Every structure is written in C-alpha cells, then in structure tokens.
Amino acid sequence: MKAADARVLLTGARGGIGQAMARTLSAAGAAVMGVGRAAEPPAAAAPGMRWLQADLTTAQGLADVTAAAEAWGANVVIHAAGVPAFGPLTSEPPSRLDEVLRTNLLAPMLLTRQLLPQLLRQPQAQIVFVGSALGRIGLPGFSVYGASKAGLHGFAEALRRELGDSSVRIQLLGPRSTRTAFNDAAVEAYNRATNAAMDPPEVVAEALLRLIESEAADRFIGFPERLGVRLNGLLGALLDGSFVKHRRHLRAASPHPDPQGSTP
C-alpha cells in the first residue's frame, strides 16, 4: 500500500520510535491517528496527527480504540506500544513480568482480534507488529522482554498464514536496539560492553515505511542482527557460546537477589 492511501492507527505514538514513525508516515502522505496513555499528544507530534487517549491493557481502552478506528476508517494498524525489561530474571518482580507480557503481547493480540472484522471488510488493509531482533535472538538480560517479542513474532507468523487468502496483510518489523529513552543507562552500558549498535529512531521509521509500501512479510534492521536472526533459526544452541561477553557483563553489572525474596 502506498503511504498516501494509508489511514494509520499507531499505538505507542508518544514513544521515541512512535513519534519518528508518525512524522515519517505523515511526511509520506499518510493520515495518522496516534494512540497513547497520555491525554495530550507529544509536543513534537507530527503535523495533522489525530490523537486518542487509551490504555490498551484495559477493556475500556481496547473498546475505545476499536470504535475510533472503525469510525475513522483505519486501514493500517501499527502495534508499536511496548514497555522495556532488562536484567537478570531474578531481579524482575512478578508484577513486572505481568506488565511486560500484557503490554507487549496480550494487548496487541486482543486489539488485533477486535479490529479484524472491520479490516476484513476493506479492499486492502495491513497490520504491522513492531517486534525486535531480541524476539528471534535470545540475549542474556532480556529473557522477559525477549519472551514478549518472541510471542508477538509467533502470533504474527501464524496470523499471516491464517489470513493468507484475505485482504489483510500481516507484517513484522524487527528493530535492533534504538537510541531512545526506552533504553536506560544500564542497557546503554550493556550495549557498549558488548559492541552492540544502536540506531536512531528515524532509521526504524524509514524501515517501517518501506515495509508498508513493499508489503513484504517482514523486515529486520541492521547488520549483524539480520544475519543473527537467520542463523539463530538454523543453528539454535550451537550459537550459545557467542554470548559469553553478554553474560559476563550482565553478572558484573547486576545484583542477584534471591528469587524467593522477590515481591510482587
């Protein structure tokens, strides 16, 4: 689909990547409706972007977005909302696991389920799930976040095959680490220690635009991450030894509380 024909519902539109996506899509001619938990759009919002306040982890938020998307005639849905998690598993309280999985995985699944009937009535529609290289390459320190994205990847892949003969195209965008407030100082230190590259959000936004217009099944960003995604799928456990420096940095930089002492 050409950007000029797209009426885009964009979740996570207040985030660093979300704001870059809105600006890039708007500049290419798309109409954009941003969704976020805040009452107002960001100060640097894309010109002309509509705004909808909603918490997608609640039934009311899902209902509000579904109704707004149908009334507006959205034909492209971009699931970009998410929350981070980084550190040893024992440092993450159960409440954090619940929040990450609800926001990153369950919310886009539920919203997709509710939006599908109206999208299937359109001549052409697209749903883009913003995943992560960490959903295909398991790195020490990202077990919780990676699990949420791996689940999203599996959902997108199965749904793409389920809807293969319909008017709705399912796509996956897989960024690597991105230079936004989403990644805190601990993640940045980890990336420096492991020589991991970080892209500016505009790189991710341009990749999204190319993915939408190409109608390809997926696009992963950056080298060697793209290669790592492919190799990890082929070699699996044979690559475990490649992550020694990641594991060592994580152990050196993080405390190891007793998991029995973790509190909700």
Contacts in CASP RR format, 6 or more apart in sequence:
PFRMAT RR
TARGET T0000
AUTHOR 0000-0000-0000
METHOD contacts of the structure
MODEL  1
MKAADARVLLTGARGGIGQAMARTLSAAGAAVMGVGRAAEPPAAAAPGMR
WLQADLTTAQGLADVTAAAEAWGANVVIHAAGVPAFGPLTSEPPSRLDEV
LRTNLLAPMLLTRQLLPQLLRQPQAQIVFVGSALGRIGLPGFSVYGASKA
GLHGFAEALRRELGDSSVRIQLLGPRSTRTAFNDAAVEAYNRATNAAMDP
PEVVAEALLRLIESEAADRFIGFPERLGVRLNGLLGALLDGSFVKHRRHL
RAASPHPDPQGSTP
1 75 0 8 1.000
1 76 0 8 1.000
1 124 0 8 1.000
1 126 0 8 1.000
1 212 0 8 1.000
1 213 0 8 1.000
1 215 0 8 1.000
2 213 0 8 1.000
3 25 0 8 1.000
3 28 0 8 1.000
3 29 0 8 1.000
3 30 0 8 1.000
3 209 0 8 1.000
3 212 0 8 1.000
3 213 0 8 1.000
4 28 0 8 1.000
4 29 0 8 1.000
4 30 0 8 1.000
5 75 0 8 1.000
6 25 0 8 1.000
6 29 0 8 1.000
6 30 0 8 1.000
6 31 0 8 1.000
6 75 0 8 1.000
6 76 0 8 1.000
6 126 0 8 1.000
6 212 0 8 1.000
7 30 0 8 1.000
7 31 0 8 1.000
7 33 0 8 1.000
7 72 0 8 1.000
7 73 0 8 1.000
7 74 0 8 1.000
7 75 0 8 1.000
7 76 0 8 1.000
8 25 0 8 1.000
8 30 0 8 1.000
8 31 0 8 1.000
8 32 0 8 1.000
8 33 0 8 1.000
8 74 0 8 1.000
8 76 0 8 1.000
8 77 0 8 1.000
8 78 0 8 1.000
9 33 0 8 1.000
9 34 0 8 1.000
9 35 0 8 1.000
9 65 0 8 1.000
9 68 0 8 1.000
9 69 0 8 1.000
9 72 0 8 1.000
9 74 0 8 1.000
9 76 0 8 1.000
9 77 0 8 1.000
9 78 0 8 1.000
9 115 0 8 1.000
10 18 0 8 1.000
10 21 0 8 1.000
10 22 0 8 1.000
10 25 0 8 1.000
10 32 0 8 1.000
10 33 0 8 1.000
10 34 0 8 1.000
10 35 0 8 1.000
10 78 0 8 1.000
10 80 0 8 1.000
11 34 0 8 1.000
11 35 0 8 1.000
11 36 0 8 1.000
11 56 0 8 1.000
11 65 0 8 1.000
11 77 0 8 1.000
11 78 0 8 1.000
11 79 0 8 1.000
11 80 0 8 1.000
11 81 0 8 1.000
11 108 0 8 1.000
11 111 0 8 1.000
12 18 0 8 1.000
12 34 0 8 1.000
12 35 0 8 1.000
12 36 0 8 1.000
12 80 0 8 1.000
12 81 0 8 1.000
12 82 0 8 1.000
13 19 0 8 1.000
13 21 0 8 1.000
13 22 0 8 1.000
13 32 0 8 1.000
13 34 0 8 1.000
13 35 0 8 1.000
13 36 0 8 1.000
13 41 0 8 1.000
13 42 0 8 1.000
13 45 0 8 1.000
13 49 0 8 1.000
13 51 0 8 1.000
13 80 0 8 1.000
14 36 0 8 1.000
14 37 0 8 1.000
14 38 0 8 1.000
14 41 0 8 1.000
14 42 0 8 1.000
15 42 0 8 1.000
15 80 0 8 1.000
15 180 0 8 1.000
15 181 0 8 1.000
15 182 0 8 1.000
16 178 0 8 1.000
16 180 0 8 1.000
16 181 0 8 1.000
16 182 0 8 1.000
16 201 0 8 1.000
17 80 0 8 1.000
17 130 0 8 1.000
17 175 0 8 1.000
17 178 0 8 1.000
17 180 0 8 1.000
17 182 0 8 1.000
17 201 0 8 1.000
17 204 0 8 1.000
17 205 0 8 1.000
18 80 0 8 1.000
18 201 0 8 1.000
18 205 0 8 1.000
19 42 0 8 1.000
19 44 0 8 1.000
19 45 0 8 1.000
19 46 0 8 1.000
19 201 0 8 1.000
20 200 0 8 1.000
20 201 0 8 1.000
20 202 0 8 1.000
20 204 0 8 1.000
20 205 0 8 1.000
21 78 0 8 1.000
21 80 0 8 1.000
21 201 0 8 1.000
21 204 0 8 1.000
21 205 0 8 1.000
21 208 0 8 1.000
22 32 0 8 1.000
22 34 0 8 1.000
22 45 0 8 1.000
22 46 0 8 1.000
22 49 0 8 1.000
23 44 0 8 1.000
23 46 0 8 1.000
23 205 0 8 1.000
24 202 0 8 1.000
24 205 0 8 1.000
24 206 0 8 1.000
24 208 0 8 1.000
24 209 0 8 1.000
25 32 0 8 1.000
25 46 0 8 1.000
25 205 0 8 1.000
25 208 0 8 1.000
25 209 0 8 1.000
26 32 0 8 1.000
26 46 0 8 1.000
26 47 0 8 1.000
26 48 0 8 1.000
26 49 0 8 1.000
27 46 0 8 1.000
28 209 0 8 1.000
30 76 0 8 1.000
31 50 0 8 1.000
32 46 0 8 1.000
32 48 0 8 1.000
32 49 0 8 1.000
32 50 0 8 1.000
33 49 0 8 1.000
33 50 0 8 1.000
33 51 0 8 1.000
33 52 0 8 1.000
33 68 0 8 1.000
33 69 0 8 1.000
33 72 0 8 1.000
33 74 0 8 1.000
34 41 0 8 1.000
34 49 0 8 1.000
34 50 0 8 1.000
34 51 0 8 1.000
34 52 0 8 1.000
35 52 0 8 1.000
35 53 0 8 1.000
35 54 0 8 1.000
35 56 0 8 1.000
35 65 0 8 1.000
35 81 0 8 1.000
36 51 0 8 1.000
36 52 0 8 1.000
36 53 0 8 1.000
36 54 0 8 1.000
36 55 0 8 1.000
36 81 0 8 1.000
37 53 0 8 1.000
37 54 0 8 1.000
37 55 0 8 1.000
38 53 0 8 1.000
39 53 0 8 1.000
40 51 0 8 1.000
41 49 0 8 1.000
41 51 0 8 1.000
45 51 0 8 1.000
50 72 0 8 1.000
52 64 0 8 1.000
52 65 0 8 1.000
52 68 0 8 1.000
54 60 0 8 1.000
54 61 0 8 1.000
54 62 0 8 1.000
54 64 0 8 1.000
54 65 0 8 1.000
55 61 0 8 1.000
56 62 0 8 1.000
56 65 0 8 1.000
56 81 0 8 1.000
56 103 0 8 1.000
56 107 0 8 1.000
56 108 0 8 1.000
56 110 0 8 1.000
56 111 0 8 1.000
57 102 0 8 1.000
57 103 0 8 1.000
57 106 0 8 1.000
57 107 0 8 1.000
62 107 0 8 1.000
62 110 0 8 1.000
62 111 0 8 1.000
62 114 0 8 1.000
63 114 0 8 1.000
65 111 0 8 1.000
66 111 0 8 1.000
66 114 0 8 1.000
66 115 0 8 1.000
66 118 0 8 1.000
69 77 0 8 1.000
69 115 0 8 1.000
69 118 0 8 1.000
70 118 0 8 1.000
73 118 0 8 1.000
73 122 0 8 1.000
74 115 0 8 1.000
74 119 0 8 1.000
75 119 0 8 1.000
75 122 0 8 1.000
75 124 0 8 1.000
75 125 0 8 1.000
75 126 0 8 1.000
76 125 0 8 1.000
76 126 0 8 1.000
76 127 0 8 1.000
76 128 0 8 1.000
76 212 0 8 1.000
77 111 0 8 1.000
77 112 0 8 1.000
77 115 0 8 1.000
77 119 0 8 1.000
77 125 0 8 1.000
77 126 0 8 1.000
77 127 0 8 1.000
77 128 0 8 1.000
78 128 0 8 1.000
78 130 0 8 1.000
78 208 0 8 1.000
79 108 0 8 1.000
79 111 0 8 1.000
79 112 0 8 1.000
79 127 0 8 1.000
79 128 0 8 1.000
79 129 0 8 1.000
79 130 0 8 1.000
79 152 0 8 1.000
80 130 0 8 1.000
81 103 0 8 1.000
81 104 0 8 1.000
81 107 0 8 1.000
81 108 0 8 1.000
82 103 0 8 1.000
82 104 0 8 1.000
83 99 0 8 1.000
83 100 0 8 1.000
83 103 0 8 1.000
83 104 0 8 1.000
84 100 0 8 1.000
84 145 0 8 1.000
84 182 0 8 1.000
84 183 0 8 1.000
84 184 0 8 1.000
84 187 0 8 1.000
85 92 0 8 1.000
85 96 0 8 1.000
85 97 0 8 1.000
85 100 0 8 1.000
85 142 0 8 1.000
85 144 0 8 1.000
85 145 0 8 1.000
85 148 0 8 1.000
86 141 0 8 1.000
86 142 0 8 1.000
86 145 0 8 1.000
86 184 0 8 1.000
86 186 0 8 1.000
86 187 0 8 1.000
86 190 0 8 1.000
87 141 0 8 1.000
87 142 0 8 1.000
87 186 0 8 1.000
87 250 0 8 1.000
87 254 0 8 1.000
88 141 0 8 1.000
88 250 0 8 1.000
88 251 0 8 1.000
88 254 0 8 1.000
88 255 0 8 1.000
88 256 0 8 1.000
89 141 0 8 1.000
89 143 0 8 1.000
89 144 0 8 1.000
89 259 0 8 1.000
90 256 0 8 1.000
90 257 0 8 1.000
90 258 0 8 1.000
90 259 0 8 1.000
90 262 0 8 1.000
91 254 0 8 1.000
91 255 0 8 1.000
91 256 0 8 1.000
91 257 0 8 1.000
92 144 0 8 1.000
92 262 0 8 1.000
93 262 0 8 1.000
93 263 0 8 1.000
93 264 0 8 1.000
94 262 0 8 1.000
94 264 0 8 1.000
95 264 0 8 1.000
96 144 0 8 1.000
97 144 0 8 1.000
100 144 0 8 1.000
100 145 0 8 1.000
100 148 0 8 1.000
101 144 0 8 1.000
101 147 0 8 1.000
101 148 0 8 1.000
103 148 0 8 1.000
104 145 0 8 1.000
104 148 0 8 1.000
104 149 0 8 1.000
104 152 0 8 1.000
105 148 0 8 1.000
105 151 0 8 1.000
105 152 0 8 1.000
105 155 0 8 1.000
108 129 0 8 1.000
108 152 0 8 1.000
108 155 0 8 1.000
109 155 0 8 1.000
112 127 0 8 1.000
112 159 0 8 1.000
115 127 0 8 1.000
116 168 0 8 1.000
119 125 0 8 1.000
119 127 0 8 1.000
119 167 0 8 1.000
119 168 0 8 1.000
120 166 0 8 1.000
120 167 0 8 1.000
120 168 0 8 1.000
122 167 0 8 1.000
123 167 0 8 1.000
124 167 0 8 1.000
124 169 0 8 1.000
125 167 0 8 1.000
125 168 0 8 1.000
125 169 0 8 1.000
126 168 0 8 1.000
126 169 0 8 1.000
126 170 0 8 1.000
126 171 0 8 1.000
126 212 0 8 1.000
126 215 0 8 1.000
127 159 0 8 1.000
127 168 0 8 1.000
127 169 0 8 1.000
127 170 0 8 1.000
127 171 0 8 1.000
128 171 0 8 1.000
128 172 0 8 1.000
128 173 0 8 1.000
128 208 0 8 1.000
128 211 0 8 1.000
128 212 0 8 1.000
129 152 0 8 1.000
129 153 0 8 1.000
129 155 0 8 1.000
129 156 0 8 1.000
129 170 0 8 1.000
129 171 0 8 1.000
129 172 0 8 1.000
129 173 0 8 1.000
130 173 0 8 1.000
130 174 0 8 1.000
130 175 0 8 1.000
130 208 0 8 1.000
131 149 0 8 1.000
131 152 0 8 1.000
131 153 0 8 1.000
131 172 0 8 1.000
131 173 0 8 1.000
131 174 0 8 1.000
131 175 0 8 1.000
132 145 0 8 1.000
132 146 0 8 1.000
132 149 0 8 1.000
132 174 0 8 1.000
132 175 0 8 1.000
132 176 0 8 1.000
133 174 0 8 1.000
133 175 0 8 1.000
133 176 0 8 1.000
133 220 0 8 1.000
133 221 0 8 1.000
133 225 0 8 1.000
133 228 0 8 1.000
133 229 0 8 1.000
134 142 0 8 1.000
134 145 0 8 1.000
134 146 0 8 1.000
134 149 0 8 1.000
135 146 0 8 1.000
135 149 0 8 1.000
135 150 0 8 1.000
135 151 0 8 1.000
135 152 0 8 1.000
135 153 0 8 1.000
136 150 0 8 1.000
136 153 0 8 1.000
136 220 0 8 1.000
136 228 0 8 1.000
136 229 0 8 1.000
136 232 0 8 1.000
136 233 0 8 1.000
137 225 0 8 1.000
137 228 0 8 1.000
137 229 0 8 1.000
137 232 0 8 1.000
138 146 0 8 1.000
138 232 0 8 1.000
138 243 0 8 1.000
139 146 0 8 1.000
139 243 0 8 1.000
139 246 0 8 1.000
140 243 0 8 1.000
140 246 0 8 1.000
140 247 0 8 1.000
140 250 0 8 1.000
141 190 0 8 1.000
141 246 0 8 1.000
141 250 0 8 1.000
152 172 0 8 1.000
153 172 0 8 1.000
156 170 0 8 1.000
156 171 0 8 1.000
156 172 0 8 1.000
157 172 0 8 1.000
159 170 0 8 1.000
160 169 0 8 1.000
160 170 0 8 1.000
160 171 0 8 1.000
160 217 0 8 1.000
163 169 0 8 1.000
163 170 0 8 1.000
169 215 0 8 1.000
170 217 0 8 1.000
171 211 0 8 1.000
171 212 0 8 1.000
171 215 0 8 1.000
171 216 0 8 1.000
171 217 0 8 1.000
171 218 0 8 1.000
171 219 0 8 1.000
172 217 0 8 1.000
172 218 0 8 1.000
172 219 0 8 1.000
173 204 0 8 1.000
173 207 0 8 1.000
173 208 0 8 1.000
173 211 0 8 1.000
173 218 0 8 1.000
173 219 0 8 1.000
173 221 0 8 1.000
174 218 0 8 1.000
174 219 0 8 1.000
174 220 0 8 1.000
174 221 0 8 1.000
175 199 0 8 1.000
175 204 0 8 1.000
175 207 0 8 1.000
175 221 0 8 1.000
176 196 0 8 1.000
176 197 0 8 1.000
176 198 0 8 1.000
176 199 0 8 1.000
176 220 0 8 1.000
176 221 0 8 1.000
176 222 0 8 1.000
176 225 0 8 1.000
177 183 0 8 1.000
177 187 0 8 1.000
177 191 0 8 1.000
177 196 0 8 1.000
177 197 0 8 1.000
177 198 0 8 1.000
177 199 0 8 1.000
178 198 0 8 1.000
178 199 0 8 1.000
178 200 0 8 1.000
178 201 0 8 1.000
178 203 0 8 1.000
178 204 0 8 1.000
179 198 0 8 1.000
179 199 0 8 1.000
179 200 0 8 1.000
179 201 0 8 1.000
180 201 0 8 1.000
183 191 0 8 1.000
183 198 0 8 1.000
186 253 0 8 1.000
186 254 0 8 1.000
188 198 0 8 1.000
189 249 0 8 1.000
189 253 0 8 1.000
190 196 0 8 1.000
190 246 0 8 1.000
190 249 0 8 1.000
190 250 0 8 1.000
190 253 0 8 1.000
191 197 0 8 1.000
191 198 0 8 1.000
193 245 0 8 1.000
193 249 0 8 1.000
193 253 0 8 1.000
194 245 0 8 1.000
194 246 0 8 1.000
194 249 0 8 1.000
197 222 0 8 1.000
199 221 0 8 1.000
199 222 0 8 1.000
203 221 0 8 1.000
204 221 0 8 1.000
207 219 0 8 1.000
207 221 0 8 1.000
210 219 0 8 1.000
211 218 0 8 1.000
211 219 0 8 1.000
220 226 0 8 1.000
220 229 0 8 1.000
228 239 0 8 1.000
231 239 0 8 1.000
232 239 0 8 1.000
END
